[in-house]
Amino acid sequence: MIKTGNTRNYSPFLVLCTTGLLAIFSSTISKSPVLPLFASHLGADPSGVGIIAGISAFAGVVCSVPAGILADRFGKKRLIMVAAIIFASAPFGYLLVTTVWQLALVRFYHGFATAIFVPVAMAMVSGLSDKERGEKLGWFSTSTLAGRFMAPIIGGVILGLFSLESPTGYMVVYLICGGAGLAVLILARLLPEPEDTGSSRQSWSETFRVFKTLVFDRNILATCVVEAAILFAYGTFETFLPLYAVNRGLSAAHVGIFLAGQIVVLALTKPIMGKFSDTHGRKQQIFAGGLLGAGCIGGFSLATSFIPLLCLSIAFGLCHSVISSATSAYIADLSSSEARGSAMGILGSIMDIGHTAGPIISGLVASAFGYAQSFAGAGIVLLSGSLFFIFTIGLRSGGKEGSRERGSLNS
């Protein structure tokens, strides 16, 4: 739970959501759509653009777990402050960039901000309430999705006002990115300190013992696997649907509708799906979402026109919401308050692996067999992850299973 202290005049949860919105807005506007254009402006070839785009995701893979461990050891607010400092400082590094390798260094540094912030903030949200955990995590996710939705629109409009051959448009975007990062730093200072910071009195050996318990907990790992599988499928969707749709004679505007529609569905349904999992149980929801999601992503291989592709995009977004609104809450249910940061760090790291592997592996499949087969392959991955999840965990317990199973990590 959270110490209220001097926070009685405002809601800690509202501050967290607002901080999350601005943090993800700042992170997203730094890369979409500006990053590939800026990298090309600096002379990067297509392979160089791809490497630069993937550097920040790599930071997430290597940093999320240590961030969670340190949050449990020293306190979640301290780690969020570290992330906020990076959010506030990294954007101004872009203003000094003149070469591709300098851009890569700034991207790597900037990637640590999201890698630290997201799992630690989710752990903090999870500590606000046990009964409404799924719903609160859903609202927090919706706030970050709002930032992710606004960023490319604002960034694209700004770039459209200037010539892409001039550095002025890029600099204006990164100044706005920096302004949002500074706002994150200011808001992060208002966050209260969770009461579970008493875990900082643990020895390092105790901290690593708890982490080892999490790593070898089959329920947590199975949940992380199905979350990685849905992000594998999502990475395939967002990378190859535009190319697949254009090859089928659709326009870039149609592609934008597919992508925007899915984000809107995610933002609107995550709180609802989170609340549903609070009431009716998380296991069944995760498994059902995985089965339906596998059918949706596989269905793209059969669709060739606008309406079917739009319906599949919206349906896949809904399935993504069904799964992800329950997985983070279920992992929070399974972990003690002293280990929740580490648990969310494990989830974040495995999520990033799935999200990164999706475009890479599906790209190899697409090169060999075509875009349609890459969607079918992603469907097989998601189906396999969902079956692994349900065979590992089972469906025997009901809606309040998290509270009963949580004790396995408290002992």
Secondary structure, 3 states (H helix, E strand, C coil): CECCHHHCCCCHHHHHHHHHHHHHHHHHHCCCCHHHHHHHHCCCCHHHHHHHHHHHHHHHHHHHHHHHHHHHHHCHHHHHHHHHHHHHHHHHHHCCCCCHHHHHHHHHHHHHHHHHHHHHHHHHHHCCCCCCHHHHHHHHHHHHHHHHHHHHHHHHHHHHCCCCCCCHHHHHHHHHHHHHHHHHHHHHHHCCCEHHHHHHHCCHHHHHHHHHHHHCCHHHHHHHHHHHHHHHHHHHHHHHHHHHHHHCCCCHHHHHHHHHHHHHHHHHHHHHHHHHHHHHCCHHHHHHHHHHHHHHHHHCCCCCCHHHHHHHHHHHHHHHHHHHHHHHHHHHHHCCHHHHHHHHHHHHHHHHHHHHHHHHHHHHHHHHHCHHHHHHHHHHHHHHHHHHHHHHHCCCCCCCHHHHHHHHHCC
